[in-house]
Amino acid sequence: MRGLYFCLLFVFNCIIAFAQDYNETQNAFRTDAAKYLNSDGFSVEYQDDGLKLKSEDVVYYLEISKEDTRPLYVRFRRYVKYDNSLTKAKAIENLNDFNVKYGVKAFCLENAIVLSTEAYVKDISAFEYIFGDMYRQTKSAYELLTE
């Protein structure tokens, strides 16, 4: 019984150790980013790993790394599910040299393709400066992918 108790205590401590939360700098950045994106016309929801954004009925994700604080590492993503017009085979065909030519990373999952732009930013003003490009590149990548 005593061994079981220590085993459970150990597992609980491991869970707490790995369940990181944002620090003050990251929380402030996430709040400022949500305000900026909301004023830019996005519908914004808070998530454990960043923000969920919606614009023109398309869902995007802004992931904020919990490990990096100075500078902050952010990833802007769109998940595109396969359907009749975009199959996994067509996506793989269109991705030939895609990651080399464009500023957007694209990779296939089992049920979707992920379009991702990434950057290190020192503060919210740097994010505001580059976000428009991240958004346009992701939209453009989607259009190229679905041609």
Salt bridges, closest charged atoms under 4 A:
GLU56 OE1 - LYS139 NZ 3.69
GLU63 OE1 - ARG75 NH1 2.81
GLU63 OE1 - ARG77 NH1 3.99
GLU118 OE2 - ARG75 NE 3.61
GLU118 OE1 - LYS105 NZ 3.04
ASP133 OD1 - ARG136 NH2 2.73
